[in-house]
Amino acid sequence: MRYAYGVTAALLVAGSAVALSTGQTVGAQVAQNDQRVVTAAAPRAGAPMSFADLTEQLQPAVVNISTKQRVRVRNNPFAGSPFGDLFGNRRGRGSQGETTRPAQSLGSGFIISADGYVVTNNHVVSAEGRNATIESITVTMPDGKEYEAELVGRDPDSDLAVLKIQRGEAFPFVQFGDSTKARVGDWIIAIGNPLGLGGTVTSGIVSALYRNVGPGGVGTGGAFDRYIQTDASINRGNSGGPMFDLNGNVIGINTAIISPNGGSVGIGFAIPSEVANPIVTSLINGEEIERGFLGVQIRPLDDDLAESLGLPKNRGEFIGLVQDDGPAAKAGIRAGDVVITVDGKAVTPEQTLSFIVANVKPGSKIPIELVRNGKRQTVQAVVEKRPAPDAMAAAFGQSEQNFEEEDPEQDEVAAQQALGIAVQDLTPAIAEQVGLEADQKGVIIAAVDRNSDAARKSLARGEVIVMANGQPVTSPDDLEKIVQQATSEGRGAILLKVIKVRARGKPEIFVPVRLRDSN
């Protein structure tokens, strides 16, 4: 299953609502020949003959959102190889070593106030990769007028962002509705910018409510995987726009699709307005988004796990790991427990532990019912504030770094090192990421300076150093001490034992690397 992001945008002029006619009622007719009663099917309430009137009033507030980005790329295709110096890469990482190229992203959004506040997805206005930066954001109206916009605030966890158009005039706008009143089978429409085709209108129904399309995460990770599912056509470029009910109110922000080929197959997902509205309000007011945190790693209670525990499936979630000194540990929750209810709410695939806890105010004391060794019991937990993603990942030995991509900050560190190599601790999560056993010892190469002997010897980011000059290396400090010892002894090089993680069989090889300022 592959996920492709999609969003739609639609607007209601001055926030007015529209009620649609359902057409004339058709009465029963009697067949004269056999006296059988034949009743003509009449449109039921809520089934419009046309969406044209609604679309006409909503469309002026639909906007396209584009960003201009600057991406830093290598100018020298031979950088880091023995041929690099032949192509002007001898003197460092200046303009000869790298350059920049323009990039652009497209998405949708909708205006929610006359003074020009715009709601969209965070991923629509985010830089595409570590080496990219956003230079400008442009909002384009349906009539083609373009306005510069500034980013007011973003919330990556919910994939929401708010922009402000930088011009003083009255704009058409729409309002949030109440997604809690949505029912499976209700009609909805979406207006957006799929594949760059602005002002595209699609319709569909609410296919499902409270759909969780992601796996359980760390702590409250995945807390907003609680979407409205629709069969309205959603494609790339629709990201950031609203899902409308037939009163012209935004009940969801279309965010993702499931697709085997990257196009719409009639399975789209929207962030419910009950989740989005308070976050948008907080971002506009400059308030910090606070979420509850329990400090556990969880997994769904699937068939095999439920059977092994003798419990009903899909009722509760399994605690796989408990953070030391976290809220759950303090409450007495242990790895192996199955949480059944949180704060009186049943834990189900539609209402996960993560979702419930994330929406509890930090500092609140809540009851948690769990099953341990086949027996039910209740504990009291004081919910804490969710930490930053990197801090939370570190607490569970996980890494948010991608060792398939370059890290400009680590590049700078490597340029200052005697070996021309920046290294960091090899955590179990990082080891698994690069295809090694979780208990593998060593340090991982975070960056290699392109002008170093290490680069000429083909060392690369993501490879693992396990030994230096015959001594085990288990931390960055170990390697630094060995380098200092070699320098004090007047050695010009160090012999490294390295695991080539990208080579077949992940062989361990010995690589002599010259120290800087040595001949």
FIDOZA-761224 format. One record per residue (C-alpha): x, y, z. Coordinates in pm, whole numbers. Example, Ala and Ser with C-alpha at 12.3 -4.5 7.8 and 13.67 -1.06 7.14 Angstrom:
BEGIN
- px; py; pz
- 1230; -450; 780
- 1367; -106; 714
end
This chain:
BEGIN
- px; py; pz
- 0; 0; 0
- 143; 334; -97
- 37; 670; 36
- 19; 975; -187
- -79; 1301; -31
- -382; 1485; -163
- -591; 1782; -59
- -881; 1992; -186
- -984; 2352; -129
- -1326; 2517; -147
- -1478; 2841; -22
- -1798; 3006; 93
- -1832; 3374; 6
- -1853; 3581; 327
- -1925; 3263; 519
- -2283; 3229; 391
- -2447; 2886; 394
- -2646; 2724; 117
- -2945; 2493; 139
- -3001; 2283; -174
- -3335; 2172; -314
- -3384; 1799; -332
- -3620; 1821; -629
- -3989; 1748; -666
- -4148; 1454; -489
- -4271; 1192; -730
- -4588; 1015; -621
- -4687; 649; -660
- -4826; 527; -993
- -5057; 225; -1049
- -5013; -9; -1345
- -5357; -64; -1499
- -5293; -406; -1649
- -5207; -606; -1337
- -5284; -360; -1057
- -4924; -381; -928
- -4814; -67; -744
- -4497; 87; -893
- -4339; 372; -697
- -4094; 601; -875
- -3771; 661; -681
- -3752; 1017; -550
- -3430; 1188; -434
- -3400; 1160; -58
- -3324; 1461; 159
- -2961; 1560; 120
- -2927; 1429; -237
- -2907; 1739; -462
- -2990; 1736; -831
- -2681; 1956; -885
- -2385; 2092; -691
- -2363; 2400; -916
- -2520; 2653; -679
- -2308; 2534; -387
- -1991; 2534; -596
- -2057; 2885; -726
- -2067; 3024; -376
- -1777; 2823; -237
- -1527; 2846; -520
- -1416; 3212; -474
- -1247; 3120; -146
- -1056; 2824; -290
- -688; 2904; -340
- -387; 2740; -493
- -67; 2749; -290
- 280; 2732; -439
- 624; 2763; -287
- 956; 2860; -437
- 1243; 2665; -290
- 1617; 2665; -319
- 1783; 2324; -313
- 2155; 2286; -247
- 2312; 2025; -474
- 2660; 1907; -556
- 2815; 2095; -846
- 3092; 1839; -893
- 2966; 1489; -977
- 3310; 1352; -883
- 3311; 1515; -537
- 3430; 1270; -274
- 3611; 1055; -529
- 3981; 1040; -625
- 3892; 1247; -932
- 3730; 1529; -733
- 4040; 1750; -719
- 4068; 1748; -1098
- 3738; 1935; -1119
- 3796; 2227; -887
- 3709; 2063; -555
- 4050; 2091; -390
- 4006; 2405; -182
- 3697; 2333; 22
- 3322; 2346; 9
- 3271; 2678; -159
- 3082; 2759; -477
- 3301; 2519; -671
- 3186; 2223; -460
- 2811; 2282; -462
- 2542; 2499; -614
- 2170; 2555; -577
- 1874; 2492; -804
- 1516; 2621; -788
- 1227; 2394; -695
- 853; 2438; -663
- 565; 2269; -486
- 190; 2299; -543
- -108; 2241; -320
- -444; 2380; -216
- -587; 2580; 71
- -890; 2777; 183
- -942; 3123; 333
- -1112; 3130; 673
- -1132; 3506; 741
- -1191; 3827; 549
- -842; 3952; 640
- -675; 3664; 461
- -589; 3377; 696
- -542; 3059; 491
- -545; 2696; 611
- -347; 2425; 433
- -137; 2116; 502
- 203; 2153; 661
- 361; 1936; 392
- 240; 2180; 124
- 457; 2460; 267
- 751; 2250; 390
- 1095; 2230; 232
- 1146; 1913; 29
- 1448; 1755; 197
- 1733; 1857; 425
- 1909; 2061; 157
- 1606; 2274; 61
- 1483; 2606; 199
- 1157; 2792; 134
- 1215; 3128; -35
- 855; 3242; -85
- 491; 3129; -61
- 232; 3244; -316
- -146; 3220; -286
- -334; 3229; -617
- -704; 3317; -626
- -950; 3156; -869
- -940; 3470; -1087
- -563; 3437; -1123
- -461; 3712; -880
- -147; 3626; -687
- -56; 3733; -334
- 254; 3677; -127
- 184; 3499; 201
- 377; 3444; 521
- 376; 3136; 738
- 192; 3214; 1062
- 242; 2876; 1222
- 266; 2504; 1158
- 190; 2182; 1344
- 375; 1889; 1183
- 203; 1632; 1406
- -139; 1708; 1261
- 0; 1819; 921
- -167; 2161; 950
- -36; 2508; 869
- -178; 2861; 865
- -72; 3136; 624
- -155; 3509; 613
- -199; 3690; 283
- 14; 4005; 286
- -239; 4252; 154
- -516; 4450; 317
- -849; 4378; 150
- -1163; 4182; 219
- -1137; 3824; 97
- -1416; 3566; 54
- -1395; 3300; 320
- -1550; 2982; 456
- -1612; 2853; 807
- -1547; 2527; 989
- -1847; 2304; 1051
- -1904; 2026; 1304
- -1750; 1700; 1184
- -1900; 1513; 1480
- -2237; 1538; 1306
- -2110; 1376; 985
- -2259; 1037; 902
- -2141; 761; 673
- -2323; 815; 344
- -2345; 1195; 367
- -2269; 1386; 49
- -1955; 1602; 40
- -1775; 1809; -223
- -1413; 1914; -264
- -1258; 2191; -474
- -884; 2205; -528
- -575; 2201; -744
- -517; 1838; -846
- -215; 1791; -1069
- -199; 2168; -1116
- -554; 2190; -1254
- -691; 2472; -1039
- -1059; 2510; -952
- -1140; 2139; -992
- -1460; 2025; -822
- -1522; 1666; -714
- -1803; 1511; -513
- -1852; 1194; -314
- -1980; 1063; 13
- -1842; 1005; 359
- -1717; 648; 325
- -1610; 592; 686
- -1547; 785; 1007
- -1251; 782; 1245
- -1035; 581; 1010
- -687; 499; 1141
- -454; 442; 845
- -119; 431; 1025
- 54; 192; 1264
- 81; 257; 1635
- 372; 481; 1720
- 589; 590; 2010
- 407; 769; 2292
- 138; 965; 2114
- 284; 914; 1767
- 8; 870; 1509
- -234; 1052; 1739
- -405; 1218; 1443
- -457; 907; 1235
- -830; 951; 1286
- -956; 1057; 947
- -1282; 1096; 760
- -1266; 864; 459
- -1425; 970; 130
- -1461; 840; -224
- -1439; 1190; -376
- -1154; 1206; -628
- -844; 1336; -448
- -508; 1357; -627
- -165; 1513; -585
- -204; 1890; -560
- -533; 1867; -370
- -338; 1874; -42
- -449; 2134; 209
- -804; 2205; 103
- -1139; 2135; 269
- -1408; 1875; 257
- -1749; 2047; 255
- -2087; 1935; 370
- -2396; 2046; 177
- -2435; 2352; 401
- -2107; 2486; 271
- -1914; 2423; 594
- -1567; 2270; 616
- -1592; 1937; 798
- -1250; 1808; 700
- -915; 1892; 541
- -822; 1640; 274
- -472; 1518; 344
- -393; 1174; 205
- -495; 898; -33
- -423; 529; -57
- -321; 439; -409
- -128; 160; -583
- -33; 391; -869
- -19; 742; -723
- -361; 843; -859
- -707; 852; -709
- -876; 517; -656
- -1157; 659; -447
- -997; 623; -104
- -910; 962; 42
- -869; 1087; 396
- -946; 1419; 563
- -851; 1560; 902
- -1184; 1615; 1083
- -1274; 1975; 1162
- -1317; 1879; 1528
- -940; 1816; 1531
- -833; 2092; 1290
- -1034; 2389; 1417
- -879; 2424; 1765
- -528; 2372; 1626
- -581; 2640; 1360
- -714; 2880; 1625
- -408; 2819; 1844
- -169; 2875; 1553
- -337; 3206; 1465
- -316; 3320; 1827
- 49; 3221; 1852
- -23; 2960; 2118
- 184; 2648; 2169
- 15; 2323; 2070
- 24; 2104; 2382
- -60; 1736; 2373
- -74; 1467; 2636
- 203; 1209; 2665
- 203; 874; 2843
- 548; 744; 2752
- 469; 405; 2605
- 531; 223; 2280
- 221; 41; 2164
- 93; -201; 1903
- -259; -303; 1801
- -410; -617; 1948
- -423; -815; 1623
- -543; -1174; 1580
- -222; -1350; 1677
- -142; -1125; 1971
- -499; -1139; 2102
- -508; -1519; 2074
- -175; -1556; 2252
- -311; -1349; 2542
- -659; -1502; 2540
- -824; -1165; 2477
- -1074; -1036; 2217
- -902; -884; 1914
- -920; -513; 1833
- -1021; -424; 2187
- -729; -256; 2357
- -363; -204; 2271
- -50; -390; 2378
- 225; -205; 2566
- 554; -305; 2407
- 784; -61; 2586
- 755; 180; 2879
- 977; 486; 2904
- 1188; 496; 3219
- 1052; 754; 3465
- 773; 843; 3222
- 407; 898; 3319
- 314; 536; 3249
- 607; 398; 3450
- 517; 622; 3742
- 158; 491; 3728
- 279; 132; 3745
- 211; 39; 3382
- 446; -233; 3255
- 554; -373; 2920
- 319; -661; 2837
- 8; -490; 2975
- -296; -447; 2753
- -473; -112; 2795
- -852; -148; 2764
- -981; 200; 2850
- -827; 542; 2901
- -1015; 813; 3091
- -1334; 612; 3055
- -1300; 579; 2677
- -1265; 237; 2514
- -942; 180; 2322
- -1029; 55; 1972
- -878; 75; 1622
- -1097; 381; 1562
- -1014; 543; 1897
- -656; 457; 1975
- -470; 502; 2300
- -250; 758; 2124
- -547; 963; 2010
- -714; 963; 2350
- -398; 1057; 2542
- -294; 1325; 2293
- -621; 1505; 2356
- -588; 1501; 2735
- -459; 1824; 2885
- -108; 1783; 3029
- -120; 1765; 3408
- -453; 1581; 3414
- -490; 1268; 3625
- -680; 996; 3442
- -782; 633; 3512
- -637; 364; 3287
- -791; 19; 3286
- -559; -260; 3180
- -523; -638; 3169
- -213; -795; 3326
- -167; -1172; 3339
- -534; -1218; 3254
- -660; -994; 3536
- -812; -650; 3504
- -695; -361; 3715
- -708; 18; 3710
- -421; 260; 3764
- -412; 638; 3786
- -172; 823; 3556
- -78; 1192; 3544
- -45; 1285; 3178
- 261; 1491; 3089
- 332; 1727; 2803
- 447; 1556; 2488
- 819; 1625; 2429
- 974; 1733; 2101
- 995; 1454; 1838
- 1373; 1415; 1865
- 1361; 1397; 2246
- 1078; 1146; 2233
- 1260; 931; 1978
- 1575; 938; 2190
- 1379; 823; 2494
- 1288; 504; 2310
- 1624; 453; 2141
- 1487; 557; 1803
- 1635; 785; 1540
- 1459; 1035; 1317
- 1769; 1066; 1099
- 1777; 925; 750
- 2122; 795; 666
- 2027; 771; 299
- 2030; 1152; 280
- 2311; 1400; 340
- 2311; 1616; 653
- 2458; 1964; 588
- 2519; 2026; 959
- 2724; 1709; 990
- 2912; 1803; 672
- 3036; 2113; 852
- 3142; 1905; 1153
- 3332; 1660; 933
- 3525; 1945; 770
- 3673; 2033; 1111
- 3784; 1682; 1210
- 4137; 1545; 1179
- 4007; 1238; 994
- 3756; 1437; 792
- 3482; 1222; 943
- 3190; 1311; 1171
- 3060; 1020; 1377
- 2782; 959; 1628
- 2661; 687; 1862
- 2526; 373; 1697
- 2190; 325; 1873
- 1985; 6; 1825
- 1736; 199; 1611
- 2010; 338; 1386
- 2173; -4; 1358
- 1846; -155; 1239
- 1795; 134; 998
- 2122; 56; 819
- 2055; -318; 820
- 2264; -432; 1118
- 2172; -618; 1435
- 2039; -398; 1714
- 2327; -494; 1945
- 2600; -406; 1693
- 2883; -206; 1854
- 3062; 84; 1690
- 3001; 440; 1572
- 2817; 542; 1259
- 2964; 783; 1007
- 2736; 1088; 991
- 2936; 1274; 724
- 3264; 1262; 532
- 3441; 1579; 421
- 3471; 1571; 44
- 3829; 1698; 52
- 3955; 1439; 299
- 4152; 1121; 251
- 3852; 936; 399
- 3644; 1051; 101
- 3916; 945; -141
- 3911; 604; 25
- 3535; 586; -46
- 3413; 604; 315
- 3054; 730; 327
- 2771; 839; 554
- 2591; 543; 710
- 2893; 313; 731
- 3003; 187; 1072
- 3348; 208; 1232
- 3405; -77; 1477
- 3780; -50; 1538
- 4066; 201; 1505
- 4434; 111; 1531
- 4337; -227; 1673
- 4124; -81; 1952
- 3744; -125; 1976
- 3539; 187; 1905
- 3205; 205; 2085
- 3156; 582; 2110
- 3270; 905; 1943
- 3494; 969; 2247
- 3673; 637; 2184
- 3760; 743; 1832
- 3870; 1090; 1941
- 4106; 944; 2204
- 4262; 712; 1948
- 4313; 1002; 1706
- 4477; 1210; 1980
- 4702; 919; 2075
- 4812; 871; 1713
- 4883; 1242; 1679
- 5093; 1249; 1995
- 5291; 949; 1864
- 5356; 1129; 1536
- 5154; 889; 1322
- 5022; 1025; 992
- 4735; 779; 949
- 4491; 560; 1137
- 4377; 211; 1039
- 3998; 186; 1061
- 3792; -130; 1055
- 3467; -40; 879
- 3142; -224; 803
- 3040; -142; 443
- 2665; -155; 505
- 2569; -98; 141
- 2789; -376; 4
- 2661; -728; -43
- 2714; -926; 275
- 2807; -609; 467
- 3179; -695; 478
- 3418; -557; 740
- 3723; -404; 570
- 4035; -226; 689
- 4088; 127; 558
- 4401; 336; 635
- 4300; 702; 654
- 4553; 985; 661
- 4517; 1257; 921
- 4500; 1617; 803
- 4827; 1810; 782
- 5014; 1483; 730
- 5208; 1387; 417
end
